[in-house]
Amino acid sequence: MCAIVGIYGNDNAARLASIALFAMQHRGQEATGISSSNNGKIHTIKNRGLVSEVFDDDALRVLKGNMAIGHNRYSTAGGDSILDAQPVFAKYKLGEMSIVHNGNLINKDEVREELTNNGAIFQTGMDTENLIHLIAKSSKDRLRDRIKEALNKTIGAYCFIVQSRSKQFVIRDRYGIRPLSLGKIKSGGYIIASETCAFDLVDAEFIRDVRPGEMLVFAEGHDEPESIQLFEPEFRPCAFEYVYFARPDSEIDGKNVYKTRENMGRTLAKNDLNRDFKVDMVVPVPDSGVPAALGYAEESKIPFKYGIIRNHYVGRTFIEPTQEMRNLKVRMKLSPMNSLIKGKSLLVIDDSIVRGTTSKRIVKMLKDAGAKEVHFRVASPEIKFPCYYGIDTPNQEELISHKMTKDEICEYIQADSLEYLSIEDLKNSIGADRNYALESFDGDYFVTK
Ligand code: AMP
């Protein structure tokens, strides 16, 4: 869970990169960084904090040049060192390079062990640093061949942008697990970004998604990026991008995220048609449950109401290290609309249940505020397995659906009823025209090469 951006061929490259990162702030709030290339030198600024805090005018003035890459880092418990911010920069035999990465390399420990056994030293715990070493150690003459060689030893879900002093190399893994799109900037040059929501802010036109297994090369003297199919594609985009992670206005691999979420809500409503209960209103858990709740309300003709108000100034609850802190943060973040819900029966929708902290807290909060009944609906299937392909999930013991059945969870969160989408429902809601990465729901860890 991170955002990456590359800008090539625009004199305002670093500024545009910072704007794109700002649009993708939801993909990571812990740290941010940009490397620009100018006159044969790469400059990097990275720090902990939000894009708007790190990239003020002074910082952007330093980052000259017509190409830049950038990154937003998502916190994972424990790994919040500034050293783990990206881009990762290195000098090596062919000159200088800088790399940004979104995803997770599943063979990182084996590769690192081999590298350290051969004397390599590392500054960070990041899998991205492995790639730098593999590229630097390669004996090939051209950077593109070194990257290819390094990727042959790299297994996992990844989108990389490697920037040299004059070129950019963009690579998406053969499964296309994490999203990556290409756009043309109206004021000149190209943009590569994790999500298309970044294109609108920099005034860029969407061209196409980077293909699974494809490398794009941006180089001087070429009007268009060169495309090289590095690996045979086996497309399996991540379903969780549609469920939770991406911004609703992004088009991920040709599908509008908002519409897929609305479909998920409609499907929940259709599944409820023959169930015997009556509610007065559909209430989203803001913000992630809103599109699904709208879909549910439209399909069921039950009124949609903002029965829960979100305080936008509270940080993420999900990654707080202790259960007490997570409970407190949920309380600070979400408040009931007392006058609206008192004495009423509610159909509450959230996008997912992971540990069960949020849902339990919400049901209690609504009942304390006088709600008569709370029927909880989840716009995704039960999360039973941790994700190793780039979404931050806790270990399996913490996943409530690993430990409890649906009925037990319903009792645990004190809801009057609880329903999820089935895996089939989820696939159909996003679009049954392709396979998805669904490992959090079905445990199919398909990435093998
Ligand atoms: P939990 O309280 O652990 O059950 O987490 C569920 C809540 O966290 C839901 O409201 C989701 O919108 C949100 N959520 C789900 N997955 C993630 C994730 N990987 N990172 C941050 N938040 C998440």
Residues whose N, C-alpha, C, O or C-beta is under 5 A from the ligand:
A	BS01	AMP	Y244 S288 F318 D350 D351 S352 I353 V354 R355 G356 T357 T358 S359 D392 T393
